[in-house]
């Protein structure tokens, strides 16, 4: 189960890095909290849309420093639940 207090800091941190390309749970998480598997949705705490290797590196560093799960997202076609944020975390949309 996600802990709202612990998820606030990483979500704010990625927002300070990427501005409007970092979206909180309500904004973009439904699409990024599901795949083609039969498992129930598991929404991330934030979804980010980096545009460079440097931004991905900064996101990884922030998540590492705060011990926040990091979920890479391609197009959401996993059949095994790979993109489900079962412990919350930051979903990195790598389609750009």
C-alpha positions, 0 to 999 in steps of 0.5 A: 500500500502506498504511504502518502506522506512518503510519496510527497517528497519524490513527487515534489522533487521530480516536479521541481526538476521537470515542471509541467512534464512531471504529473501527480497521481491524478493527472496521468497515473491511470494510464501508467498504472495499468498494462495488458495483464489481468492484475488490478491497477497500481498507480504510481505517485507521479509520472514524468516525461523526461526529454534527455539523458540528463533528466533521466539521470537526475530522476534516477538520482532523486529516486535513489536518494529517497529510496523511491521505486522507479518504474520505466514505462514504454507503451504499457503492453506488458502482459506480466504486470511489469509497469504496475507501481505496487509500492508507489513510486515514480513512473518514467515515460520513455516514449519521447 
